Amino acid sequence: MRSPRNDRGQAVVLLLVVVVMAALGVVAIGTFGARIVDRGQAQTAADAAALAATIGGRPAAGRLAASNGARLVSFTQVGDTVTVVVEVDGEQATAQATDGP
């Protein structure tokens, strides 16, 4: 007569695997979500800095970028067109604005 298989404990191992996979999924989603938020904040800061720069130049762009939690990485002005690049927590964004029609 065959002895019954000892399957006790398999459910615990499978449950542990499911819990670990779920935890990894939550961490990945949280990291991705944080990057999306940082990217949006960087774009907002870049837009505001570019618009401010059309009137106040580089100093205004730097102040507005800083007030939005960003760092002004580059500033370029050609005629009436201003282009700025800002960085927020490693995410960069570029914006362009003009003081003309």
N, C-alpha and C positions, 0 to 999 in steps of 0.2 A: 504494500500500500504506500502511496506517495504521501509525503508529509506536506501540509499546506505551506504555501510560500509566506514568508514573513514580510508583508508589505507595510507594516506599521512604521510610521515616521516619514513616509514619502510625501504626505500632504504638507508636512511642516517645511520640507525642503522646497517644494513647489511654491508654497505661500511666500517663503523667504525670497525666492527668485522674483516673484511678481511684485513684492514690496520694493525690492531693490530697483527693478526696472521702472516702477512708478516714480520712485524718488529721483532717479536719473532724468526721467522725462520732465518732472517738475523743475529741476535745476536748469535743464536746457531751455525750457520755455521761459523761465525767469531771466536767464541771461540774454536770450533773444529779445525779450520784452524791454529790458533795460537798454539794450542797444538801439531799439526803435525810439524809445523816449529820448535818449541822448541825441540821436540824429534829428529828431523834431526840434529839440531845444537848440541845437546848433543851427538849424536852418532859420528858426525864428530870430536868433541873435544875429545871423548874417544879414537877413533882410532888414532888420532894424538898423544895424550898423551901416549898411550901404545907403539907406535913406538919410540917416543922420549925416553921413559923410558928404552928401551932395550940398549941404548947407555949411557944415562946420569943419569939413576936412577930416584928416586923419585923427586929430585929437577927439573929435566928436564920435568917430567910429569906434575908437578904443574905449571911450567911456561907456557907450551904449552896449558894446559887446560885453564889457565887464559887468555891467548892471544886469545883464541877462545870463550871467554865469559862464561866459565864454572868454576865450583869449584871442585877440586879433593876431592872426598869423601873417597875413599879407594885405597890403593896401596898394591899389594901383588907380591912378586917375589919368585918363586921356581925354582932354577936352572937358565936356560936361559929363562924361560917363565915369562912374566909380565902380570898381570891382574889389570886393573884400573876400577874404577867406578867414573863417573863424574855426576854433576848435573847442569842443566840449567833451571832456573825458575820452579823448582819443578819436572822437568822431568829428570830421571836418565837413564844413558846408561852405558853398560859394554863393554869393549874391551880387547882382549888378543893379545899379540904379543910375538914373540920369536926371539932370536938372534942366533938361530941355524938353521940347515938345515931343 
